[in-house]
Amino acid sequence: MSGSITDVEFVMRNLAENIVANEKYFGELDAVVGDGDFGYSLARGFEIVLDQWDDFDRSDPGVFLTKIAAATSARIGGTSGPIWGTAMLRAGVQLKEHPDIEGADVVRALRASIEGIKTRGQADVGDKTLLDSLVPAVDTLEAGLAAGKPPKEIVAAMAATAEEAAENTKTMQAMRGRAAYTGERSIGSVDAGAKGVAVLLAALAEAWPET
């Protein structure tokens, strides 16, 4: 599995379009125990990405990602902005000066994103956050690469893993974010961030080319 700036553009464009398209749904998920601004905040940030799409520096994949991170961080409100911005920034730093990207580079970038989210959000797996679906999805990516599976199959497996993991957050009590204030009332509903990761990966898997 290898790629270039074109592949990073494909992923980020798909991500941005589906975040905007799912604004209402993500907001409804978040409104169950949160403040309901998850969908709105993300959509406003990624509208900027789509509006300024042709203007981002594409000198290499890492620079491209860091510029997107800066644009979204300046626009997304609440807790989502710093977390998503940090995730993209950390990934971008890992990919700077890597015009040609291998699977191992993608894993390293996503692992860096995860560590950034943990630090910025003071959260870990089990706290009922997006980490609960993102981390197992990246584990699936790494396993798929090691097994030599084709890219489309790997992304589909990541989406399936994320969906199952997101559903499993129903049994958890929220420990971070606005939902944490609801205590045990947060048990029984899916985490909006974890479900969001699953939805976005499913859309990416559907759009991913066969070759």
C-alpha positions in Angstrom: 0.0 0.0 0.0 1.6 3.2 -1.2 0.5 6.6 -2.2 1.2 10.3 -2.8 -0.2 13.7 -2.4 -3.1 12.7 -4.7 -4.1 10.0 -2.3 -4.0 12.3 0.7 -6.1 14.8 -1.3 -8.7 12.1 -2.1 -8.9 11.1 1.6 -9.2 14.6 2.9 -11.7 15.7 0.3 -13.9 12.7 1.1 -13.6 13.4 4.8 -14.5 17.1 4.4 -17.5 16.4 2.1 -18.9 13.7 4.4 -18.4 15.8 7.6 -20.4 18.6 6.0 -23.1 16.1 4.7 -23.5 14.5 8.1 -23.8 17.8 10.1 -27.4 17.1 11.2 -26.8 13.5 12.0 -23.6 14.1 14.0 -25.4 16.9 15.9 -28.3 14.6 16.7 -25.9 11.9 18.1 -24.2 14.5 20.2 -27.4 16.0 21.5 -28.3 12.8 23.4 -25.9 13.4 26.2 -23.7 16.2 24.9 -24.3 19.8 23.9 -25.3 18.9 20.3 -22.6 21.1 18.7 -20.4 18.3 17.3 -21.9 18.2 13.9 -22.2 22.0 13.6 -18.7 22.7 14.8 -17.0 20.1 12.5 -19.1 21.2 9.5 -18.1 24.8 9.9 -14.4 23.9 10.0 -14.5 21.6 7.0 -16.6 24.0 4.9 -13.5 26.2 5.1 -11.4 23.3 3.7 -13.8 22.9 0.8 -14.0 26.6 0.2 -10.2 27.0 0.2 -9.4 23.7 -1.4 -7.3 25.0 -4.3 -5.3 27.3 -2.1 -3.6 24.8 0.2 0.1 24.3 -0.2 0.7 20.9 -1.8 4.4 20.8 -1.8 4.2 17.5 0.1 1.5 15.5 1.9 2.6 16.6 5.3 2.5 20.3 4.5 -0.9 19.9 2.9 -2.2 18.3 6.1 -0.7 20.9 8.4 -2.3 23.7 6.4 -5.7 22.0 6.6 -5.2 21.6 10.3 -4.5 25.3 10.8 -7.6 26.3 8.7 -10.0 24.0 10.6 -8.5 24.8 14.1 -9.2 28.5 13.5 -12.8 27.8 12.7 -14.1 24.8 14.7 -15.5 25.7 18.1 -15.8 23.8 21.3 -13.7 20.8 22.2 -13.7 19.4 18.6 -11.5 22.1 17.1 -8.4 21.5 19.2 -8.8 17.7 19.1 -9.3 17.4 15.3 -6.8 20.1 14.6 -4.2 18.4 16.7 -4.9 15.1 15.1 -4.3 16.4 11.6 -1.3 18.5 12.6 0.4 15.5 14.2 -0.2 13.4 11.2 1.1 16.2 8.9 4.3 16.5 10.9 4.9 12.8 10.4 4.4 13.0 6.6 6.4 16.1 5.9 9.2 15.6 3.3 7.5 12.2 2.4 6.3 12.8 -1.2 5.8 9.1 -1.6 3.8 7.5 1.3 4.0 3.8 2.3 1.6 2.0 4.5 4.0 2.2 7.4 4.0 6.0 7.0 0.2 6.1 7.2 0.2 4.0 10.4 2.9 6.2 12.0 0.9 9.3 11.1 -2.3 8.0 12.5 -0.6 6.7 15.7 0.8 10.2 16.1 -2.7 11.6 15.7 -3.9 9.3 18.4 -1.2 10.4 20.8 -2.1 14.0 20.1 -5.8 13.4 20.8 -4.9 11.6 24.0 -2.7 14.5 25.2 -5.0 17.3 24.1 -8.2 15.7 25.3 -6.7 14.1 28.4 -8.5 10.9 27.3 -7.7 7.3 26.5 -9.4 4.2 25.2 -12.3 3.4 27.4 -13.3 7.0 28.2 -16.1 6.9 25.6 -14.6 9.2 23.0 -13.6 8.9 19.3 -10.5 7.1 20.5 -12.7 4.0 21.2 -13.3 3.5 17.4 -10.2 5.2 16.0 -7.6 3.1 17.8 -9.0 -0.3 16.9 -9.5 1.0 13.3 -5.8 1.8 13.1 -4.9 -1.6 14.6 -7.0 -3.1 11.8 -5.1 -1.0 9.3 -1.8 -2.2 10.6 -2.9 -5.8 10.6 -4.2 -5.6 7.1 -1.0 -4.1 5.8 1.0 -6.8 7.5 -1.2 -9.4 5.8 -0.7 -7.8 2.4 -4.4 -7.2 1.8 -5.5 -4.7 -0.9 -6.2 -1.1 0.1 -9.9 -1.1 -0.5 -10.3 -4.3 1.6 -8.2 -2.7 4.4 -10.3 0.5 4.5 -13.5 -1.6 4.5 -12.2 -3.6 7.4 -11.3 -0.4 9.3 -14.8 0.8 8.8 -16.3 -2.4 10.1 -14.0 -2.4 13.1 -14.9 1.2 13.9 -18.6 0.6 13.6 -18.5 -2.4 16.0 -16.3 -0.4 18.4 -18.6 2.6 18.2 -21.6 0.5 19.1 -19.7 -0.9 22.0 -19.4 2.6 23.5 -23.1 2.3 24.4 -22.1 0.2 27.5 -19.5 2.9 28.6 -19.9 5.8 30.9 -18.5 9.1 29.4 -15.4 10.2 31.2 -14.5 13.2 29.1 -16.2 16.1 27.3 -19.6 17.6 28.0 -21.2 14.1 28.1 -19.1 13.3 31.2 -21.3 15.7 33.2 -24.3 13.4 32.7 -22.6 10.6 34.6 -24.4 7.3 34.4 -27.0 8.8 32.1 -24.4 8.6 29.3 -24.6 4.8 29.5 -26.9 3.4 26.8 -26.1 5.8 24.0 -23.3 5.6 21.4 -20.5 8.2 21.6 -20.9 10.8 18.9 -17.2 11.0 18.1 -16.7 7.3 17.9 -19.8 6.9 15.7 -18.6 9.8 13.6 -15.3 8.0 12.9 -17.2 4.9 11.8 -19.5 6.8 9.5 -16.6 8.7 7.9 -14.6 5.5 7.4 -17.6 3.7 5.9 -18.0 6.6 3.4 -14.3 6.4 2.6 -14.4 2.7 2.1 -17.3 3.0 -0.3 -15.6 5.6 -2.4 -12.2 3.9 -2.4 -11.2 2.8 -5.9 -10.8 -0.9 -6.6 -7.1 -0.6 -7.6 
